[in-house]
Amino acid sequence: MKTVNNTILITGGSAGIGYELAKLFGATNKVIITGRNEARLAGAVKKLAALGSKVTAIVGDVSNAADVDRLVAQLNKDHSDLNVVINNAGAAAGVYSLADEGVNAFERAQTEMLTNYLSVIRLNEKLLPLLKKQASAAIVNVSSIVSIVPGSRLSTYGASKAALHSYTLSLRHSLADSSVKVFELRPPLVATEFSSEIGGLENGIPASVVAEDLKKGFETESYDILVGNTADIYHLYLQSPEQAFLALNTAR
C-alpha cells in the first residue's frame, strides 16, 4: 500500500492517535479529519497547517446516522478520490467493575459498542462503493490490545474491540478479491487524554509511535499491526490465555 498521494479520512482526528496520524500522513497526502467538536477540529487543522500538513475538517459524529450520511455525501462530492479510511474514533465509558452495583454497565456498553463497532460497520459499508472505484484503497480499523485479551477495568470497552477484530477478519476475507486492503491497528496503552483515567499519560507509549507503525504496516502490507507490547501479549496469549490475562490485568 502506498504511503503518499492518498486521500485519507481519519475519524476522531482532532487529538491523540488520530491527530498524530493526520500529522504524519498530512505532509504527503490529502487528509480529511472528522469529529464532533468543531472548535477542536479547527484547532487541529490550524496546528497541522503550521507543520505543513494538508488537512481539512468535516464536523460530524460517527455514531449519528444523519451525520454519517452528510459526511458520506460530502466525501463523494468534494473528495471523490478518497482511497483510505482510518476508523479511529472511539469511546470508553470509564473504569468500573462488572461486580459493582449501579454502574449502568448496559448503558456504558451500548455507547462503546455503537461507537467502537457498529459505527465502523455503517461507515465502511457506505464508503465501500467509493473505495472500490480506486485502483488502490485501504480500510484501517483501530482496535486495541484488549481485542486480544480483555482488560478487567474496561470490560465492555474490550468487548467492543474484540467484536471489531472479529468483523475486521471477515471484512478482509470478503474484500480479498477487490482493490480494498483491510488493516487492523492494535495499539497498547497510549499516552493520550483518552486513556488518562487508566494511567495512559504516565505509562502509555507516544501516539506518534502508533502512527509510525501504521505507516510501516502500509509499506510492508502487514495487515495485523501489533504496536508495542501488544505483540508480547499476543504471543503469550497463543501459549496461555490465562497467563496473558494475568499479565495484562496485573500490569501497572
N, C-alpha and C positions, 0 to 999 in steps of 0.2 A: 504494500500500500504506500503510495507516495505521501510525502510529508510537506510538500509545497504546492502552491497553486490549487488548493482545495477551497471549497466554500463550506464552512463548518458552522453548524448550530450547536451551541452549548447551553443546556438548560441549567439554571442555578449558576449563572456565570458571573455574578457580581462580587463573589467572595470565595475564600477557601480554595478548594481544588479547582472549581470552575474558573475562578479568576486566574489562577496560575496556568491553566490550560489555554485560556484566551491570550494571556501574556506570551506564552511560548509559541503558539501557532499563529498569533496575530501578526507576527513580523513577516511571515512569508505566505500567508493565506488570508482569504477574506473570512472574517469571523463575525457571527451574529450571536449575541448573548441574550438570554431571556430570564426573567424573574418577576416576582410580584411587586417589589419595591422600586418605584420609578426613580426616587432620589438616589438609592444605592446603585442602580444601573447607570444613571447619569454620571455619578462619581467614578464608577469603574471605567466607563468609556473615556472620561477625561484623563484619568491616570494612565490608562493604556495608550491613549493618543500621544501623551508626553513621552512615552517609551518607544514610540514609532510603530505601535501595533494598529492594524487596520480593523477596527471593531465598531459595529453598530449594535443598537439595543432595540429590543421589542418587549414592551411590558406585557406580562401575562402570567397566569398561574396554571401550571401544567395539570393540576388536579381539578381544574374547572373546565368543563366540556366546551362552553362558549368561548373561553379564552383560547383553547386549543384550536377550535375551528377558525378563529380570527388569525391566529399565528400561522396555521397551515395555508390559509388563503393568501396572506401577505408573502409568505415564502414562495408560493407558486407564482405570484405576480411580480415580485421585486427581486427574487433570488432563485430563479428557475434553474440555475446551475448548481444548486445545493447537492452535495455528494457525501457529506459526513454529518451524522447526527450523534452527539455525545449526550446521553441521558444521565446527567449528573445531579439534577435536583433531588433533594432527599428530605425526609422528615424523621426525627427521633423524638418520641413523646416523653422523654425524661427517664431518669433512673428510678426503678422501683422493683419490688419483689412480687412475683406472682403469688406468694404466700400471704401477702398483706391484704387486709380487708379494705374495701372502699377506695381502691386505686383506679377504678374505672378502666381496667385492662382492656375491655372490649372497645371502648371509645378510643383509647390510645392506639390499639392495634388497627382499628378502622382507618384512622388518619395515616398511619405508617403504611398500611397495605395499599391504600389509594395512591399515595404519592410515590412510594418506592417501587411499586409493582404494577398496579392496574393502569396508572397514568402512562407508564412506559409503553405498555401494550397498545394503548389508544394512540399515542403519538406516533409510534413506529408504524402502526397499521395505516394511519392517514398519510404518512410521508413516504411509504414504500413505493407508491406509483411514481413519484418524482425521483426517488433514488434509483429505481430500476431503469430510468431513462439515461442515466450517466454511464459512461464507459467503465468507470471505476468508482465504487462507493463503499461506505462503511457505516455500520451502526456500532456504537460503543455503549454498553450498559455498565454503569459504575456500580458494582456491588460492594463487597466488603470481606474482610477476614471472617466475619461471623456468618458468611454464606457457607463456610466450611464447617465451623464449629460454633455453636451458639454461645453468646455471652450472657450470663445469667442476669446481669444488671440491665440489659437491654433485650429482654427475651423476645418481645414481639417485633422489635426492630430487626433482630437477627432472623426471625421467621420470614419477614418480608424480603430480606435479601436472599435467603435460601430459595424462596419462590422465584425471585428474579433470576437466580443462577439456573434453576431448572428450565425456566422459559427461554433463557439465552441459548442453552444447549439445543432446544427444539427449534428455535428460530434459525440458528446456524445451520442445522441439518436441512431445514426446509428451503433455505436460500443457497444451498451448496452449488446449484447449477445456474445461479444468477450472477450479476456483476457486484452484488452487495455482500461484503465480508462482514462477519459479526464478531466483535471483540468483547471480552469481559475484562474489566479493570477492577482488581480486588485489592484495595489498599488495607493496611493495618490501621492502628490508631494514628491519626494525623493531627498536627498542631494547628487547629483551626478553632474559631469560636463555636462552630457546630459541635465539636467534641469536648468543649471546655468542662462540661459537667462530669466527665469521666477522666479528667486529667490530661486531655489532649494537648493543651498548651504547654504543659510541663514535660510530658513524656512522649508526645507524638513525633513522627517524622515530619519534615517540612513538606508542605503541599507541592512545592516545586519538584520534589523527587518523584511524586506520583505522576506529574505531568511529563517529566523526562522519560519515565518508564513507559508511558503510553506511546510517546514518540518512538522509542526503541522497538516497542511491540509492532508498530506500524512498519517500521523499516525491515524487521525480520519476519513479519507476518506471523507473530506469536499471538494466537487468538485468546489464550487464557493468561492474563498478565498478573502474576503474583508479586505484589510490591513488598519490599522489605521482609519482615518476619512472617508475612503471610505464607511464603514458601516453606518456612520451617514448620509452621503449624500444619500445613497441607501434608508434608512428608511424614510428620508424626501421626497425623490422622490416618494415613494409609497403613501405618504399623499398628496403631492402637487408638481407636476413637476415644476410649476412656482417658488415656494419658493426655491426649490432645485437649480434651475438655478441661481436665485439671490444670494443664499448663496455661490455657487461656484465661481461665477463671480464677487463678491464684496469682496472676501477674499483676504487678504494680508499676 
